[in-house]
Amino acid sequence: MAYNATVTTFKDGKLRSVFVAEVDAGGNMLRSNAVQCTGLEGTAAYDSYVRRNAFHGCELAIALDGCQGYRSVLRGLSLPPAYRV
């Protein structure tokens, strides 16, 4: 599988970050571009690890949108040419 979802994190009601993830049919993140090299990639334990450790205290909103939301956010940023989508 490939990245298929945009994940948006909020803390205290404010946007904190946006990243892409591979999400299974049950809504579990299996891997992402935000947290790598955990040894848990490809398992449901990865989802728990990311929520518990990397984004503690944040609300995560997962959109199975083929990463379109992530691309949209990148298009709205003022990035150097090498990073433009």
C-alpha positions as CSV (number, residue, x, y, z in Angstrom):
1,M,0.0,0.0,0.0
2,A,1.0,3.7,-0.2
3,Y,0.2,6.8,1.6
4,N,-3.6,7.3,1.2
5,A,-4.6,9.8,3.9
6,T,-4.1,13.3,5.2
7,V,-3.7,13.5,9.0
8,T,-4.3,16.9,10.7
9,T,-3.3,17.4,14.3
10,F,-4.9,19.9,16.6
11,K,-3.9,21.0,20.1
12,D,-6.2,23.2,22.1
13,G,-8.4,23.7,19.1
14,K,-5.5,25.1,16.9
15,L,-3.9,23.5,13.9
16,R,-0.6,22.0,14.9
17,S,0.6,19.9,11.9
18,V,-0.4,18.1,8.7
19,F,1.2,14.9,7.4
20,V,0.4,11.9,5.2
21,A,-0.1,8.3,6.4
22,E,-1.0,4.9,5.1
23,V,-4.3,4.0,6.8
24,D,-5.9,0.6,6.7
25,A,-9.6,-0.2,6.3
26,G,-10.1,-0.1,10.1
27,G,-8.8,3.5,10.3
28,N,-5.4,2.6,11.8
29,M,-2.3,4.4,10.7
30,L,0.3,1.8,9.5
31,R,3.1,4.3,8.6
32,S,3.5,8.0,8.0
33,N,6.0,10.7,6.9
34,A,5.8,12.2,10.4
35,V,7.1,9.4,12.6
36,Q,9.5,6.9,11.0
37,C,11.9,4.1,12.0
38,T,9.9,2.9,15.0
39,G,10.1,-0.7,14.1
40,L,6.2,-0.8,14.3
41,E,5.5,0.3,10.7
42,G,2.9,-1.9,9.1
43,T,1.2,-2.9,12.3
44,A,-1.8,-1.5,14.2
45,A,0.6,-0.9,17.1
46,Y,2.1,1.9,15.1
47,D,-1.1,3.9,15.3
48,S,-1.1,3.6,19.1
49,Y,2.6,4.5,19.3
50,V,2.1,7.6,17.2
51,R,-1.0,8.8,19.1
52,R,0.5,8.1,22.5
53,N,4.1,9.3,22.0
54,A,4.5,11.6,19.1
55,F,1.2,13.6,19.3
56,H,0.4,13.3,23.0
57,G,-2.4,15.7,23.9
58,C,-3.3,16.3,20.3
59,E,-6.5,15.4,18.5
60,L,-5.8,13.7,15.2
61,A,-8.2,14.0,12.2
62,I,-7.7,11.4,9.5
63,A,-9.1,12.0,6.0
64,L,-8.9,9.2,3.5
65,D,-8.5,11.6,0.6
66,G,-5.5,10.2,-1.3
67,C,-3.3,12.9,0.4
68,Q,-5.1,15.7,-1.4
69,G,-5.5,17.7,1.9
70,Y,-1.7,17.5,2.5
71,R,-1.0,18.6,-1.1
72,S,-3.4,21.5,-0.7
73,V,-1.6,22.7,2.5
74,L,1.8,22.5,0.7
75,R,0.5,24.5,-2.2
76,G,-0.6,27.3,0.2
77,L,2.9,27.6,1.7
78,S,5.7,29.8,0.5
79,L,8.3,27.2,-0.1
80,P,11.6,27.3,-2.1
81,P,11.4,25.8,-5.6
82,A,12.8,22.4,-4.7
83,Y,9.9,21.8,-2.2
84,R,7.0,22.9,-4.4
85,V,4.5,20.2,-5.4
